[in-house]
């Protein structure tokens, strides 16, 4: 076995595969499958864009994260993290399966409610999964472990973003959502079988302690000015990329691609560059350090946005052939490579910024802030596109990616090549 593969083939890295897959599936369902379902049902772009607001739990999950630190549900498994994971995963399976019962036009209010429940359960699951992973990994394993998690997260997107779209051309939507929901089962099985990290067994004695102490520790450890810079960086680093892909599936449809084209070409072309690039990125982070990885991977992420601008400049095509499919595959592949690399370094940075003593609440705070662009800013994308067009919209996304790169000068200087 090559020496460079050895760090990947450990029990902890295998667990990160399962945490990433379970975390990514419900989010990609909301980002890819639900918009495609709504668009196919005749819902307009403005409504689909505003649908991003159902993801508000990802932004506000830090508000109830202390509850997951303080309490453990009694559902037949031991440990805070495992019990919350199993509870939320079971709820997600049921909620996802129920979506296909409704009409995207006639029952839009109910669809909005169910999507909101999925987002809430998914965000709560993420609190438990992120805390479990941070407590499981040593500081030296953060870069690689979070890279594995992010790649499994993106692989999970292949289910609602590819398999389910292909099935939608051949099966009723109700069956499609039931099949999609079954992919939550592996995560639930892991929650039943794995052990609780030792670090997670020290529960706060009071709810007040669970709420106040994590915030005080972060401010005192970093200092007020540094803390504000870190929070600003977390907000801006993936802002342009997040907006760029907010309505990716409707964009492909508007450019003339069929759902099967999107499922077979776009999603698969994005999968392997993201997985390979992300895994290599995790291994490179061991050598580069998290700071330099944020710089190098962030540049790839930035330039990948302009591939979408190029496709928009070419415009819609009613005769999709090999050339058009190849162009789409190249653009999606490069974007996936950039995002896979950038996200791996970004999540490792967030994990490094947390204290193992207050994992759930601090991790939830940082990832909630990172979700603000995806939730609230992305809700404006439908309006922006209908007013300015796809090409100008993607140029705007490129401009909004710049502040995050500039903030690297302060929060992750190239010279400070520290991993922890």
C-alpha atoms as one frame of an Amber mdcrd trajectory, in Angstrom:
protein
   0.000   0.000   0.000   1.434   3.453  -0.911   2.438   5.465   2.143   0.316
   8.451   1.097  -2.839   6.285   1.272  -2.251   5.110   4.839  -3.725   8.200
   6.582  -6.945   7.784   4.579  -7.562   4.151   5.486  -8.227   4.517   9.196
 -11.354   3.940  11.250 -11.711   7.657  11.978 -11.580   8.571   8.297 -14.179
   5.915   7.490 -16.490   7.440  10.100 -15.981  10.841   8.436 -17.304   9.311
   5.204 -20.593   8.461   6.917 -20.913  11.802   8.710 -20.344  13.667   5.448
 -22.831  11.604   3.454 -25.573  11.948   6.076 -24.972  15.684   6.338 -24.937
  16.377   2.604 -27.982  14.417   1.441 -30.776  16.613   2.883 -29.048  19.867
   1.938 -28.492  18.816  -1.682 -32.095  17.653  -1.758 -33.128  21.240  -0.945
 -30.566  22.785  -3.300 -30.966  20.517  -6.340 -33.920  18.137  -6.307 -36.600
  20.387  -4.826 -35.852  23.295  -7.252 -35.924  20.870 -10.202 -39.225  19.437
  -8.951 -40.720  22.915  -8.545 -39.459  24.103 -11.947 -40.770  20.975 -13.674
 -44.126  21.603 -12.013 -44.334  25.110 -13.458 -43.220  27.218 -10.475 -41.580
  30.528 -11.490 -37.916  31.403 -10.786 -38.727  34.136  -8.266 -40.609  31.669
  -6.088 -37.884  29.059  -6.431 -35.252  31.636  -5.487 -37.238  32.734  -2.433
 -37.530  29.055  -1.510 -33.931  29.336  -0.279 -35.383  31.022   2.820 -36.554
  27.624   4.094 -32.883  26.992   4.847 -32.909  29.540   7.684 -32.267  26.821
  10.318 -28.728  26.423   8.910 -28.164  30.079   9.773 -29.744  30.081  13.224
 -28.802  26.620  14.467 -26.367  28.089  17.009 -29.450  29.210  18.975 -30.419
  25.650  19.907 -26.954  24.079  19.693 -26.488  24.500  23.491 -29.464  22.174
  23.977 -27.532  19.441  22.173 -24.558  20.084  24.459 -26.662  20.067  27.619
 -29.196  17.275  27.017 -29.272  13.776  25.530 -32.595  12.288  24.309 -33.518
   8.916  25.753 -34.143   6.908  22.576 -32.317   3.663  23.262 -28.725   4.681
  22.453 -26.097   6.076  24.816 -24.335   9.406  24.399 -25.425  12.908  23.399
 -24.062  12.856  19.875 -25.354   9.418  18.908 -28.853   9.988  20.297 -29.304
  13.330  18.518 -27.921  11.867  15.295 -30.337   8.939  15.322 -33.320  11.131
  16.250 -32.761  13.640  13.452 -31.882  11.032  10.829 -35.102   9.132  11.504
 -37.099  12.343  11.180 -35.347  13.240   7.916 -36.144   9.867   6.401 -39.861
  10.369   7.112 -39.998  14.019   6.005 -38.170  13.471   2.708 -40.380  10.493
   1.845 -43.517  12.589   2.403 -42.602  15.389  -0.045 -43.837  13.617  -3.175
 -47.375  13.394  -1.821 -47.955  17.077  -2.592 -48.330  19.153  -5.755 -45.586
  21.782  -6.224 -48.167  24.345  -7.430 -51.422  23.533  -5.629 -49.766  22.646
  -2.294 -46.905  25.143  -2.375 -47.589  26.208   1.234 -47.411  22.632   2.533
 -44.315  21.969   0.429 -42.706  25.044   1.998 -43.561  23.745   5.481 -42.175
  20.243   4.850 -39.023  21.700   3.281 -38.627  23.873   6.390 -38.926  20.795
   8.620 -36.272  19.029   6.537 -33.978  22.045   6.875 -34.506  22.189  10.656
 -33.835  18.483  11.151 -30.830  18.643   8.808 -29.336  21.644  10.616 -29.832
  19.924  13.972 -28.231  16.765  12.620 -25.255  18.870  11.474 -24.772  20.214
  15.004 -24.417  16.670  16.327 -22.316  15.424  13.395 -19.912  18.380  13.480
 -19.457  18.079  17.239 -18.905  14.329  16.971 -16.308  14.761  14.218 -14.425
  17.532  16.058 -14.291  15.412  19.214 -13.286  12.310  17.256 -10.346  13.822
  15.346  -7.050  14.927  16.823  -5.756  18.388  15.884  -3.310  16.850  13.396
  -6.193  15.010  11.677  -8.453  18.053  11.218  -7.340  18.897   7.667  -7.592
  15.392   6.248 -10.632  14.362   8.293 -12.652  17.394   7.260 -11.557  16.887
   3.663 -12.932  13.334   3.754 -16.140  14.647   5.346 -16.566  17.337   2.674
 -15.993  14.870  -0.153 -18.518  12.417   1.249 -20.830  15.421   1.628 -20.494
  16.134  -2.090 -20.866  12.461  -3.035 -24.188  12.553  -1.213 -25.242  15.265
  -3.664 -25.073  12.667  -6.410 -28.229  11.048  -5.030 -30.704  13.978  -5.252
 -28.687  15.765  -7.953 -28.198  12.847 -10.343 -29.869   9.550  -9.457 -33.133
  11.136  -8.375 -33.269  13.399 -11.446 -32.763  10.402 -13.726 -35.462   8.482
 -11.867 -37.801  11.482 -12.223 -37.846  10.943 -15.996 -39.179   7.413 -15.466
 -41.024   7.311 -12.122 -43.652   9.437 -10.345 -42.166  12.070  -8.025 -43.669
  10.341  -4.974 -41.582   7.229  -5.620 -38.515   9.357  -6.350 -38.690  11.042
  -2.937 -39.242   7.717  -1.135 -36.170   6.195  -2.812 -34.135   9.315  -2.016
 -35.145   9.168   1.656 -33.803   5.615   2.007 -30.251   6.932   1.653 -30.517
   8.279   5.208 -30.412   4.700   6.521 -26.578   4.233   6.469 -26.089   7.243
   8.761 -28.723   5.975  11.174 -27.015   2.571  11.208 -23.711   4.222  12.043
 -25.316   6.108  14.932 -26.480   2.772  16.331 -23.154   0.962  15.920 -20.360
   3.446  16.664 -19.081   4.556  20.066 -19.233   8.025  21.618 -15.970  10.061
  21.688 -14.510  10.451  25.174 -14.411  14.246  24.831 -18.189  14.420  24.349
 -18.984  12.775  27.693 -18.334  15.916  29.764 -21.749  17.635  29.692 -22.311
  21.214  30.914 -23.953  21.218  34.316 -26.483  23.952  33.482 -28.118  25.332
  30.349 -26.733  28.780  31.175 -23.230  27.344  31.200 -23.881  25.648  27.847
 -25.038  28.949  26.314 -22.643  31.559  27.748 -19.293  29.820  28.134 -18.675
  28.983  24.432 -19.068  32.628  23.381 -16.924  33.948  26.222 -14.175  31.438
  25.468 -14.000  32.387  21.772 -13.885  36.147  22.431 -11.258  35.832  25.178
  -9.097  33.401  23.208  -9.047  35.393  19.955  -9.617  38.953  21.181 -12.503
  41.142  20.009 -10.843  42.470  16.828  -9.510  39.085  15.705 -12.838  37.420
  16.514 -14.724  39.932  14.334 -12.274  39.373  11.453 -12.692  35.603  11.718
 -16.478  35.927  11.650 -16.315  38.285   8.638 -14.048  35.842   6.800 -16.405
  32.932   7.484 -19.250  34.986   5.994 -17.425  36.156   2.859 -15.107  33.283
   1.851 -17.754  31.251   0.013 -20.260  34.034  -0.717 -19.578  34.277  -4.473
 -19.421  30.532  -4.999 -22.596  29.959  -2.979 -24.571  32.503  -5.031 -23.124
  31.135  -8.270 -24.570  27.659  -7.704 -27.763  28.671  -5.870 -29.954  28.107
  -8.935 -27.604  25.840 -10.870 -30.238  23.268 -11.845 -32.732  25.871 -13.167
 -29.784  27.483 -15.020 -28.976  24.226 -16.796 -32.653  23.778 -17.677 -32.862
  27.329 -19.046 -29.743  26.694 -21.166 -31.629  23.863 -22.892 -30.313  20.795
 -21.078 -32.752  17.987 -20.259 -33.047  16.562 -16.760 -31.271  13.398 -17.901
 -28.417  15.546 -19.299 -28.088  17.240 -15.930 -28.215  13.942 -14.078 -25.726
  12.061 -16.242 -23.327  14.796 -17.386 -23.427  17.805 -15.105 -23.601  16.004
 -11.787 -21.202  13.185 -12.642 -18.712  15.590 -14.209 -18.739  17.480 -10.955
 -18.458  14.455  -8.698 -15.056  12.990  -9.468 -13.111  16.264  -9.758 -14.589
  17.244  -6.389 -13.797  13.906  -4.752 -10.293  13.523  -6.176  -9.459  17.190
  -5.731 -10.839  17.224  -2.211  -8.925  14.134  -1.129  -5.729  15.456  -2.666
  -6.461  18.759  -0.980  -6.715  17.021   2.373  -3.387  15.297   1.814  -1.824
  18.544   0.568  -3.060  20.326   3.703  -0.867  18.014   5.744   2.117  19.497
   3.874   0.844  23.006   3.086  -0.955  23.801   6.302  -4.501  25.157   6.485
  -3.509  28.789   5.857  -1.760  28.229   2.540  -4.462  25.799   1.450  -7.066
  28.544   1.972  -5.090  30.814  -0.381  -4.362  28.313  -3.151  -7.675  26.470
  -3.075  -9.590  29.740  -2.772  -8.079  31.025  -6.020  -9.220  27.918  -7.891
 -12.685  28.342  -6.356 -12.744  32.012  -7.447 -11.807  31.440 -11.089 -14.275
  28.556 -11.452 -17.172  31.030 -11.186 -16.331  32.485 -14.593 -16.967  29.171
 -16.317 -20.667  29.673 -15.585 -20.449  33.207 -16.982 -19.019  31.716 -20.189
 -21.916  29.246 -20.501 -24.398  32.070 -19.921 -22.639  34.170 -22.579 -23.054
  31.315 -25.066 -26.783  31.355 -24.283 -29.577  28.738 -24.568 -29.357  26.011
 -27.189 -32.273  23.912 -28.360 -29.987  21.409 -30.109 -27.803  19.930 -27.389
 -25.011  17.845 -28.843 -21.593  16.495 -27.918 -19.942  19.927 -27.961 -22.536
  21.448 -25.627 -22.405  18.484 -23.248 -18.596  18.605 -23.214 -18.620  22.344
 -22.471 -21.027  21.783 -19.590 -18.936  18.927 -18.231 -15.738  21.025 -18.293
 -17.329  23.987 -16.543 -18.984  21.829 -13.890 -15.846  19.761 -13.394 -13.644
  22.813 -12.819 -16.211  24.367 -10.482 -16.461  21.139  -8.517 -12.682  20.913
  -8.232 -12.455  24.475  -6.934 -15.306  24.121  -4.495 -14.088  20.722  -3.297
 -10.650  22.147  -2.536 -11.935  25.420  -1.086 -14.564  23.807   1.104 -12.126
  21.264   2.536  -9.757  24.018   3.645 -12.638  26.205   4.846 -14.183  23.514
   7.052 -10.743  22.660   8.453 -10.294  26.350   9.314 -13.659  26.385  11.120
 -12.770  23.237  13.060  -9.422  24.773  14.041 -11.213  27.887  15.317 -13.342
  25.862  17.755 -12.403  24.767  21.243 -12.848  21.055  22.010 -14.491  22.133
  25.283 -17.423  23.813  23.500 -17.603  21.929  20.247 -21.305  21.866  19.379
 -22.135  25.497  20.101 -18.999  27.080  18.598 -19.064  24.858  15.517 -22.756
  25.643  15.066 -22.076  29.381  15.412 -19.381  29.354  12.722 -21.217  27.103
  10.278 -24.416  29.101  10.830 -22.604  32.250   9.780 -21.200  30.435   6.746
 -24.778  29.469   5.801 -26.036  33.073   5.762 -25.120  33.615   2.078 -26.703
  30.314   1.071 -29.902  31.107   2.949 -30.625  34.826   2.834 -28.371  36.180
   0.078 -29.279  33.310  -2.229 -32.953  34.145  -1.767 -32.320  37.241  -3.918
 -30.762  35.306  -6.800 -34.038  34.681  -8.626 -34.854  38.413  -8.594 -31.307
  39.344  -9.687 -31.351  36.878 -12.573 -34.740  37.975 -13.867 -33.650  41.627
 -13.781 -30.065  41.374 -15.040 -29.819  37.997 -16.794 -27.590  35.009 -16.117
 -24.348  36.492 -17.518 -24.341  39.689 -15.422 -25.388  37.658 -12.396 -22.324
  35.405 -12.620 -20.034  38.438 -13.000 -21.551  39.791  -9.779 -20.825  36.457
  -8.070 -17.170  36.794  -9.088 -16.984  40.288  -7.588 -18.532  39.101  -4.312
 -15.851  36.394  -3.999 -13.080  38.998  -3.675 -13.610  40.211  -0.032 -13.131
  36.706   1.361  -9.780  36.365  -0.376  -8.650  39.794   0.874  -9.507  38.869
   4.477  -7.023  35.992   4.267  -4.307  38.617   4.762  -5.523  39.009   8.340
  -7.024  35.694   9.434  -4.746  33.222   7.623  -1.469  34.913   6.564   0.606
  32.893   4.128   3.666  33.122   6.369   1.873  31.662   9.412   1.771  28.127
   8.094   0.213  26.581  11.199  -2.131  23.620  11.075  -3.643  23.956  14.518
